[in-house]
Amino acid sequence: MSGHSNSAGAGTPGSDPATDRPRRHSRSTDAEQAILDATERLLADTSLHELSVAQIIASAGISRATFYFYFGSKFAVLTALVDRAIGEILQVSQQSLERARGLPTELALRQRIQASARIWEANRPVLQATVENWNAIAELRSVWLRALGRLTDGLASEIDRERATGRAPGGPDSRSLAATLVWTTERCLYVSGLGLGDALDGEANVVDALTRIWLGAMYGAGDHVAAA
């Protein structure tokens, strides 16, 4: 992952990601929503490194003062966008767990991964920009690691419960296994959206393979897993 300098908005108060302070974005005003929508549109064709605050302002149809009233930098806008996408993934993960009772385990896992893949595809420019830049931007790094940490904690708890009931065999430390599955899924979904034209072309095309990876890692290689 490559680092990127903050060339956009240089010299403008609040434009340094190191001094940005996260704030809760309610999207309660047209101006704030316009900034978020414009940034998401622009990221579809422009890398975060090349994207400028001036481009966002022009696309959103707002003033520079209005932009900086809501956001300290383009990085803060991306952080708000990725926070929304991750919230959707966390929500669908919880809903999938609640619906999983009574379903065959493979089907329940597939539905969860499929729902996450759909959210990733719908938010592809935002999540790709995040994967490519989180390790170089402090605020983004914090949000991304916290989000994936929450996914890891939830999955580790699920693995522990399945092992305690005897449905899943013992194995590696549950949190280590969960983290491996979460980060593997992140990487596969990212690569599948790059349009490389190979077997990972498109998020929907990795759902079956990821399901088998999760199933094998959590329950063993056999196809004998019973209904929940």
C-alpha positions as CSV (number, residue, x, y, z in Angstrom):
1,M,0.0,0.0,0.0
2,S,1.4,3.3,-1.0
3,G,1.4,6.5,1.0
4,H,0.0,9.7,-0.4
5,S,0.7,13.3,0.4
6,N,-2.1,15.8,1.2
7,S,-1.7,17.9,-1.9
8,A,-5.3,19.0,-2.1
9,G,-6.3,21.8,0.2
10,A,-2.7,22.5,1.2
11,G,-2.5,25.6,3.3
12,T,-6.2,25.6,4.1
13,P,-7.1,25.5,7.8
14,G,-8.2,22.0,8.7
15,S,-6.8,20.4,5.6
16,D,-4.0,18.4,7.4
17,P,-5.3,14.9,8.1
18,A,-3.0,14.7,11.1
19,T,-4.9,17.5,12.7
20,D,-8.4,16.5,11.5
21,R,-10.8,15.7,14.4
22,P,-13.5,13.2,13.6
23,R,-17.0,14.5,14.1
24,R,-20.4,12.8,13.8
25,H,-21.9,13.5,10.3
26,S,-25.7,13.3,10.4
27,R,-26.2,14.1,6.7
28,S,-29.1,16.2,7.9
29,T,-28.4,19.1,5.5
30,D,-28.4,19.3,1.7
31,A,-24.9,20.8,1.7
32,E,-23.4,18.0,3.7
33,Q,-25.1,15.3,1.6
34,A,-24.0,17.1,-1.6
35,I,-20.4,16.9,-0.4
36,L,-20.6,13.2,0.3
37,D,-22.4,12.4,-3.0
38,A,-19.9,14.5,-5.0
39,T,-16.9,12.8,-3.4
40,E,-18.3,9.4,-4.0
41,R,-19.0,10.2,-7.7
42,L,-15.5,11.7,-8.2
43,L,-13.8,8.7,-6.6
44,A,-15.3,6.5,-9.3
45,D,-12.9,8.1,-11.8
46,T,-10.3,9.9,-9.8
47,S,-7.8,8.4,-7.3
48,L,-7.9,9.9,-3.8
49,H,-4.3,11.2,-4.3
50,E,-5.4,13.2,-7.4
51,L,-8.8,14.3,-6.0
52,S,-8.8,17.9,-4.8
53,V,-11.1,19.8,-2.5
54,A,-11.7,22.2,-5.3
55,Q,-13.1,19.4,-7.5
56,I,-15.4,18.3,-4.7
57,I,-16.6,21.9,-4.2
58,A,-17.3,22.4,-7.9
59,S,-19.1,19.1,-8.2
60,A,-21.2,19.6,-5.0
61,G,-22.1,23.2,-6.0
62,I,-21.1,24.6,-2.6
63,S,-18.6,27.2,-1.4
64,R,-15.2,26.5,0.1
65,A,-16.4,27.9,3.4
66,T,-19.3,25.5,3.4
67,F,-17.0,22.6,2.7
68,Y,-14.8,23.4,5.6
69,F,-17.7,24.0,7.9
70,Y,-18.5,20.3,7.6
71,F,-15.2,18.6,6.8
72,G,-11.6,19.4,7.5
73,S,-10.2,17.7,4.4
74,K,-11.0,15.3,1.6
75,F,-9.8,12.6,3.9
76,A,-12.5,13.5,6.4
77,V,-15.1,13.1,3.7
78,L,-13.8,9.7,2.8
79,T,-13.8,8.7,6.4
80,A,-17.5,9.6,6.7
81,L,-18.3,7.6,3.6
82,V,-16.4,4.5,4.7
83,D,-18.0,4.8,8.2
84,R,-21.4,4.5,6.4
85,A,-20.4,1.5,4.3
86,I,-18.9,-0.3,7.2
87,G,-22.1,0.4,9.3
88,E,-24.1,-1.3,6.6
89,I,-21.8,-4.3,6.6
90,L,-21.9,-4.6,10.4
91,Q,-25.7,-4.4,10.3
92,V,-26.1,-7.1,7.6
93,S,-23.7,-9.3,9.5
94,Q,-25.8,-9.1,12.6
95,Q,-29.0,-9.6,10.7
96,S,-27.5,-12.6,9.0
97,L,-26.7,-14.1,12.3
98,E,-30.2,-13.6,13.5
99,R,-31.7,-15.2,10.4
100,A,-29.2,-18.1,10.4
101,R,-31.1,-20.1,13.0
102,G,-32.6,-23.2,11.3
103,L,-30.6,-22.7,8.1
104,P,-27.9,-25.0,6.8
105,T,-24.6,-23.6,7.9
106,E,-23.2,-23.3,4.4
107,L,-26.3,-21.4,3.2
108,A,-26.2,-19.0,6.2
109,L,-22.6,-18.2,5.6
110,R,-23.2,-17.7,1.9
111,Q,-26.0,-15.3,2.5
112,R,-23.9,-13.3,4.8
113,I,-20.9,-13.1,2.5
114,Q,-23.2,-12.4,-0.5
115,A,-24.8,-9.5,1.3
116,S,-21.4,-8.0,2.2
117,A,-20.3,-8.4,-1.4
118,R,-23.3,-6.4,-2.6
119,I,-22.6,-3.6,-0.1
120,W,-19.0,-3.6,-1.2
121,E,-20.0,-3.4,-4.9
122,A,-22.4,-0.6,-4.2
123,N,-19.7,1.4,-2.3
124,R,-16.8,0.2,-4.5
125,P,-15.1,3.6,-5.2
126,V,-15.2,4.5,-1.5
127,L,-13.9,1.1,-0.2
128,Q,-11.2,0.8,-2.9
129,A,-9.9,4.2,-2.0
130,T,-9.9,3.2,1.7
131,V,-8.0,-0.1,1.1
132,E,-5.4,1.8,-1.0
133,N,-4.9,4.6,1.5
134,W,-5.8,3.6,5.1
135,N,-2.2,2.8,6.1
136,A,-1.0,6.3,5.1
137,I,-3.8,8.4,6.5
138,A,-4.1,8.4,10.3
139,E,-7.8,9.1,10.6
140,L,-8.7,6.6,7.9
141,R,-6.5,4.0,9.4
142,S,-8.2,4.4,12.8
143,V,-11.7,4.0,11.2
144,W,-10.7,1.0,9.1
145,L,-8.9,-0.9,11.8
146,R,-11.6,-0.3,14.3
147,A,-14.3,-1.5,11.8
148,L,-12.4,-4.6,10.8
149,G,-11.7,-5.2,14.5
150,R,-15.4,-5.2,15.2
151,L,-16.0,-7.7,12.4
152,T,-13.2,-9.8,13.8
153,D,-14.5,-9.7,17.4
154,G,-18.0,-10.7,16.2
155,L,-16.7,-13.6,14.1
156,A,-14.4,-14.8,16.9
157,S,-17.3,-14.9,19.3
158,E,-19.3,-16.9,16.8
159,I,-16.5,-19.4,16.4
160,D,-16.2,-19.8,20.1
161,R,-20.0,-20.4,20.4
162,E,-19.9,-23.0,17.6
163,R,-17.0,-24.8,19.2
164,A,-18.7,-24.8,22.6
165,T,-21.7,-26.5,21.2
166,G,-19.6,-29.1,19.4
167,R,-20.8,-28.0,15.9
168,A,-17.3,-26.7,15.0
169,P,-14.1,-28.5,15.8
170,G,-11.3,-27.0,17.8
171,G,-8.5,-25.3,16.0
172,P,-6.4,-22.1,15.9
173,D,-7.1,-19.3,18.3
174,S,-10.6,-18.1,17.4
175,R,-9.6,-14.4,17.1
176,S,-6.6,-15.2,14.9
177,L,-8.8,-17.4,12.7
178,A,-11.5,-14.7,12.5
179,A,-8.9,-12.0,11.7
180,T,-7.5,-14.2,8.9
181,L,-11.0,-14.7,7.4
182,V,-11.9,-11.0,7.7
183,W,-8.7,-9.7,6.0
184,T,-8.8,-12.4,3.3
185,T,-12.4,-11.4,2.5
186,E,-11.4,-7.7,2.4
187,R,-8.6,-8.4,0.0
188,C,-10.7,-10.6,-2.3
189,L,-13.5,-8.1,-2.5
190,Y,-11.0,-5.3,-3.2
191,V,-9.2,-7.2,-6.0
192,S,-12.5,-8.5,-7.5
193,G,-13.6,-4.9,-8.1
194,L,-10.5,-3.8,-10.0
195,G,-11.7,-5.2,-13.3
196,L,-8.6,-7.3,-14.0
197,G,-10.6,-9.7,-16.1
198,D,-9.5,-12.8,-14.3
199,A,-11.3,-15.3,-12.1
200,L,-11.9,-12.6,-9.5
201,D,-13.7,-10.3,-11.8
202,G,-16.6,-8.8,-9.9
203,E,-17.6,-9.1,-6.2
204,A,-20.4,-11.6,-6.9
205,N,-17.9,-14.0,-8.5
206,V,-16.0,-14.5,-5.3
207,V,-18.9,-15.3,-3.0
208,D,-18.9,-19.1,-3.6
209,A,-15.1,-19.4,-3.1
210,L,-15.2,-17.2,0.0
211,T,-18.1,-19.3,1.4
212,R,-16.0,-22.5,1.0
213,I,-13.0,-20.8,2.6
214,W,-15.1,-19.7,5.6
215,L,-16.8,-23.1,5.9
216,G,-13.6,-25.1,5.7
217,A,-11.8,-22.8,8.2
218,M,-14.5,-22.8,10.7
219,Y,-16.0,-26.3,10.4
220,G,-13.4,-28.4,8.7
221,A,-13.1,-29.6,5.1
222,G,-16.1,-32.0,5.1
223,D,-19.6,-31.3,3.9
224,H,-21.2,-32.8,7.0
225,V,-22.2,-29.6,8.8
226,A,-25.7,-29.9,10.1
227,A,-28.4,-27.2,10.1
228,A,-28.2,-24.6,12.9
